[in-house]
């Protein structure tokens, strides 16, 4: 079997808007809302073979840029045997090195191709990808959703979620108060994670203070509290607090995640299912993490449904899978993009049993939403103080309004 063609399908995941953050609202009866910033793009890759088998993958990292990257790399794929996945991955990685170490852009390109190759191999052998990864550890994967207000938290609990995450597009205004309210609303039976990632990120000093303030609430994890390149800051935070830490969505491959894992700086590693390097790299990351008793919870907050399917196969096959981020309520079009839609029940996704990934995209529907933009648009000028207590659109910022940010008191 040989690769004969490579196609890309780029879509705007919802009509383009001003790029301003949208306020989270509780989902309708079908579990979805219509609110979504207009900067999100999804890029799918289809690899064709002379056997008539077509594999599908998904790229993230910068989808509009990645479409050109896939086009550039496609000449290296034509004529290759798609079942030799590791060999192709090594070939592409070496080919890209002339441009420098490309980080998540290169990782995103490798990811889309890698997922599509695994899909082809599973279809050719008539078996799901999880079976090629060693078989099932579990038949269903626990998922969590985002909840930043009372209405959405109660809705998530009613839909069977056993875990939620309090998060913000550029940080939470008052994370300690938010967690205290959620714990009071939901009780101890619901796990609560906290994501205060920037920009601007916290300084290590502020992150330590925040982590200590969150200790009484027994949160599941504190995610990306400081800039992802500040490894020594993670060490300081690790030494100063008992709160479980999570990170890893903004880097790619085993080399990007290595220090976080080998230095035991996190309790939960979060490779992004669309830019970590594909199923091949995520399997390796999971094995590295297992050796350090670190759990895996893939990031998928900006991803489309094909990468979600890939993460499901991985999570089904590894022992240290914790849970998967699920943005079921980000846009009604998500359900129309994928065929079939994943089976969700009581806070879990059922692991698919069809050969390969077990899914495809509706190309006609994707074509209805052509890409119109793919960068985050600042909502305020740089010189204006923003709602999270710092200067707007800076990379790192000490929090002002400190009493509010670190307090669990009433409004």
Secondary structure as GFF3:
##gff-version 3
##sequence-region A 1 411
A	DSSP	beta_strand	3	12	.	.	.	ID=ss1
A	DSSP	beta_strand	41	49	.	.	.	ID=ss2
A	DSSP	beta_strand	54	59	.	.	.	ID=ss3
A	DSSP	alpha_helix	63	77	.	.	.	ID=ss4
A	DSSP	alpha_helix	85	96	.	.	.	ID=ss5
A	DSSP	three_ten_helix	97	99	.	.	.	ID=ss6
A	DSSP	alpha_helix	103	125	.	.	.	ID=ss7
A	DSSP	alpha_helix	129	132	.	.	.	ID=ss8
A	DSSP	beta_strand	140	146	.	.	.	ID=ss9
A	DSSP	alpha_helix	150	158	.	.	.	ID=ss10
A	DSSP	beta_strand	163	167	.	.	.	ID=ss11
A	DSSP	alpha_helix	175	186	.	.	.	ID=ss12
A	DSSP	beta_strand	191	195	.	.	.	ID=ss13
A	DSSP	alpha_helix	204	214	.	.	.	ID=ss14
A	DSSP	three_ten_helix	215	217	.	.	.	ID=ss15
A	DSSP	beta_strand	221	223	.	.	.	ID=ss16
A	DSSP	alpha_helix	231	240	.	.	.	ID=ss17
A	DSSP	beta_strand	245	247	.	.	.	ID=ss18
A	DSSP	alpha_helix	253	262	.	.	.	ID=ss19
A	DSSP	beta_strand	268	269	.	.	.	ID=ss20
A	DSSP	alpha_helix	279	290	.	.	.	ID=ss21
A	DSSP	beta_strand	295	296	.	.	.	ID=ss22
A	DSSP	alpha_helix	305	317	.	.	.	ID=ss23
A	DSSP	beta_strand	324	325	.	.	.	ID=ss24
A	DSSP	alpha_helix	333	337	.	.	.	ID=ss25
A	DSSP	beta_strand	338	339	.	.	.	ID=ss26
A	DSSP	beta_strand	344	345	.	.	.	ID=ss27
A	DSSP	beta_strand	348	350	.	.	.	ID=ss28
A	DSSP	beta_strand	360	361	.	.	.	ID=ss29
A	DSSP	alpha_helix	363	367	.	.	.	ID=ss30
A	DSSP	alpha_helix	402	406	.	.	.	ID=ss31
###
